């Protein structure tokens, strides 16, 4: 009987370590999934904003000019739909006129993060 003394405590300790390890693994997976969902939602919204602006500019037309630099947007070639995104576009009049649109996410004081970009005929 003396050899079994403390065995139940040791078994309980090992089971607790295994249980805590499993809970930590599930929590980290949940955290990763939440972040991935947020990034996918931003990318989807940015793509929708991009194609919406592309259609608008193709039907209405726009003068040549613009810039895709989010730190120095040019008036008349940028907008801020919803406050969380920055849309910039550039219209080029050349042998093959083209239209380029970029959508950036505004994340606090950090520099804007580019989420989507497309170039097409004007």
N, C-alpha and C positions, 0 to 999 in steps of 0.2 A: 504494500500500500504506500510505502514511502517513496517509490519511484514515480507514482502518478501525481504526486503533490505538485500543484502549479500548472499542470498540463491544460486544464480548462482555461486558465487565464492566458496562457500562451496561444491556445487555439482561438480564443476570442480576439486577441491582439492581431493575429495574422488575418483573421476574417475581416476585422475593422480596416486594416491596411488595404486589403483587396477591394473592399466596398468603397472606401474613400478614393482609391485610384480610378475606379469605374465612374464615380460621380464627377471627378475632375475631368475625365476624358469626355463625358457627355456634355459638360458645361463648355469645354473648349470647342467642341463641334457646333454647339448652339451659337456661340459667339462668332465663329467663322461663317456659319450659314446666314446669320443676321447681316454681317458685313457684305457678303456676296449679294444678298437680296437688295441691299441699298445701292450697291454699285450697278447692278443690273437695272434697277428702276431708273437711276440717273441716266444710264446709257440709252434706255428706251425713250425717255422723255427728250433727251438731247436729239435723238434721231428724228423723232416726230417734229420737234421745233425746226430742225434743219430742213426737212422736206417741205414743211409748211411755208417757210421763208423762200425756198427755192421756187415753189409754185407761184407765190405772190410776186416775186421779182420777175419771173418769166412772163407773167400775164400783164403786169403793170409797167414793166421796164424800169430801168434805173440808169442814171448817167455813169460814165466810166469813173473809176476812182475807188477809194476805200483802202482799208488796211486790215490785216488779220492779227495785229499786235494787241493783245488784251490790255496791256498796260497803257497804251496810247490810242484809244478808240477815236475814230474820226466821226464827227457829227454827221448824221444823215446816212451813215453806213454801219450803224450799230443800234441795237435795242436791248432791253433788259426785261424779257418776258417773265413774269412771276417773281422777279427779284432774286431768284436763286441762280439764274442762268444769264450769260452774256452772249448775244449773237452778233457776230461780225461778218461782213461780207465785202468782197472785192470784185469789181466789174472791170474786165479788161477788154478794151477795144483794140483788136489787132487783126491780123489776117484771119484768125479763127477766134472770134469773140467768145469769152468764157466768163463764167460766174463761179466764184468760190465762196463757200459759207463755212464758218467754223462756230461751234458752240462750246462755250467754256462754263465750268461750274465756279461760282463765286464762293469760296470757302474762307470766310472770316478775313483775317489780315494776310493770309498766305496768298501767293500769286495764283491767279486763276488756273484751273486744270482743264486742259482740252479734252472734251468728251467725244466729239464727232466733227468730221470735216468731209465736205464733198465738193467736187468740181464738175461742172457740166456746161453744155453749150448755153449761150445766152439766148 
